Amino acid sequence: MDATIDDLSGPAFVSARGTRWELITDRVMGGVSEATLTRESIAGRLALRLQGEVSLENDGGFVQMALALTPDGLLDASGWHGLRLTVFGRGETYGLHLRTDAVRRPWQSYRQEFRAEPAWRTLDLPFSGFAPHRLEAPFDPARLRRLGLVAIGRPFRADLALADLGFYR
């Protein structure tokens, strides 16, 4: 399997795996956070850019750009050590949330935080660093379905750019 998930070389909002990036906010559950997802050049690199206001009103508190990892079924990433992403931001902390077939509820995921500095940086997030959130099942990289880059849990102005995403060994 190729390591690339998305390098933004294809059509807008379509990953290298043929799946579409989606913008999801807490409005799906009654929250009031607002966001946009654009594709633009940032500091000399083509990027997906998530911008918005995260609000805790009405029990909300998140905005995210999410991607199914295959058009149907599961993706076996057990031959990889983790995920590598190239990001740019304003020094804020974000989450990379993974979903497997063990995740049944919208609030469940496997999570790892990262910081998006105001310069392009490539980060390696090992699978061993993903912690279950509101579920008991251990993380299994052989059963991946979906991922999300998420601004969550506190009121702030989200501004996260992603130029490249893939697996690493």
Buried (B, 14 or more C-beta within 10 A) or exposed (E): EEBBBBBBEEEEBBBBBEBEBBBBBBBEEEBBBBBEBBEEEBEEBBBBBBBBBBBBEEEBBBBBBBBBBBEEEBBBBEEBBBBBBBBBBEEBBBBBBBBBEBBEEEEBBBBBBBEBBEEBBEBEBEBEBBEBEEBEBEBBBEBBBBBBBBBBEEEBEBBBBBBBBBBBE
